[in-house]
Amino acid sequence: MEGKKKSLDVTINLVPFIDLMAVTISFLVMTAVWSQIGRLTVTQSGGPSDSPAPPDMKTLPLNLLVTERGFTLSSGGSAIDIPKVEGRYVLCHKEKDVIDAPEKCEENTLVNALRKVKAEVPDQRNITVQCEDGVKYSDLVRVIDACNLKDSTDQPVLFPDVAVSAVG
């Protein structure tokens, strides 16, 4: 019995492990490209901005609250309520809800209210968009696009520095 001891050297087959790692790495490399498509250009609320306003420019705290009932635009001490129409957010045109000609936007729409604030304070560049939990992400993206509206020469018409924060 003493002469029949088992050998402690065991060979481990590494080929299945290498195959698994090769498949996993190739899957991760292929899906990494798609993670950059859905990005938005916004600044963090309360953090440092890339383009700070010079001290001689007149600005005011401008907040846009997006709720399930509509918008509330507050600047300084005043607030404007823009309710939903037939269950849809009214950005510019009631029929199409497309912002193709911001100078022709109807009354009581988001772009029209933003244009009024911009006319009162032309040096204002930033706005903070606050969103409730029940608002769809696609609606938030459309609101950010409306705040960051540009003309045909790619110059900002409204507020190019959009910050997004939570309600509260």
N, C-alpha and C positions, 0 to 999 in steps of 0.2 A: 503494500500500500504506500509505502513511502516513496517509491519511484514513479508513481503516476500522478503527480501534481499538475494542475492545469496551468497553462501559460497565462501570465497577466497582460501580455501585449495583445491588444485588440486593434484591428484595422477598422477605421471608420471611413465609410464611403462618402466623400465630399461632393460627388457629382450632383446628386439631387439638391443639395444645399446651394451650390453655385448656380444651378438652373433656376431655382426659386429667386435668388438675388438678381439674376439677369432680367427676369421677367418683371420683378418689382421695380427695379431701377428704370427700365425702359418705360414702364407705365407712368412713373412719376415724372420723367422727362417730358413725355408727350402731354400730360395734363398741366404742367407748370405754365405753359404758354397761355392757356385760356384764363388764368387767374387775373391777367392784366386788362382784359377787355372791358369789364364793368366798372372801371374806376371813375370817380367824379372829382373835379377840381374844387375843393372846398378847404377852408381853413378851420382850425380847431377853435371852438368858442372859448374865449378867455385866455387863449395862448398868444404868443407873439405872432404878429402878422408879417408876411414877407414885404409888404409895402406900407410902412407906418405913415400915417398922415402927418404932414408938417404942422407945427403948433399954431401957425397963423390961419389955418383952414377952419372954417366953421362946420362942425359935425355934431350929430346928436345920436344918442342910442336909439337904434331902429330895430325893432323886433317884429317878426312875422310868425304868428302862432297858427299852425295847421291842425285843425281838429276834424272830427267826423262830421261836424255841422257846417264847416266852411273855414274862412280865414279871419284873423284879427290882426290888423296892422297897427302897431303902437309906436309912436314917435314922440319923444318928449313926454308931455302930459296928455296927449290926445290919442284916441283909438278909433279905428274904422273897422266895422264889421262887414264882411262880404260873405253872405250865406251861399250855400250850394243851391243850384237851380236844377230841379228834376233829378236830384241825386248825383249831380256832377259838379266838380269844381269849375268855377268860371274864371278862366285866366284872361281871355281877351274877347273872343267871339262866342256867342251862345250857341250858334248852330254847329260850327266846325270845331270850336275850342282849339284853334290853331293860331299861333302868333306869327302871322306873315306880314302884317302892317300895323305896328304898335301905335302909330299915330291915329289909326281909325278904330281903336278899341272902344267898346260901348261903355256906358256909365255902369258903376257898381261892379267893375271887374278888377282883378288883381293888378294887371298891368296899368290900368288907368289910375288906380290908387298909388302905385309906385311912381308913376310919372308925376303925379301931383306933389309927392314928397320930394322927388328929385328937383322939381321946379322951385320949391321953397328953399331947399338946401342943395345947391348945385355941386358943392364940394364933397358931398357925402359919397363915399365909395363902398362902405361896408354895411351889411345887413346880417342879422342873426335869425335863422329859421329854426323855430322850435316845433317839434312834431310829436303829437300824441301817439300812443302805442297802436291804436286801431287804424291808423292811416297806412294805406298801401305804399310800398316802396316806389312803385312806378309813379304814383301821384307826387311823392316827395321829389323825385327826379324832375318831373315836369315843372314843379314850383321853383326848384333851383335854376332850371333853364330860363324860366320867366324872369327871375331876379337878375340873372346874368345875361340879359338880353343884349345882343350886339346888332349893329346896323350892317348894311351891305358891304361896308369897307372894313368889317371886323373890329370896329371901335365900340367900346361899351356905351350903351344907351342909358342903362340904369345903374346897377350896383355890381361891379365886377368881383368884389371881395365878399363871398358868401360863406358864412360860418353856420354849421349845423350843431344844435345842442338838444339835449333832452328837456322835456317840460319839467319844471320844478325848481 
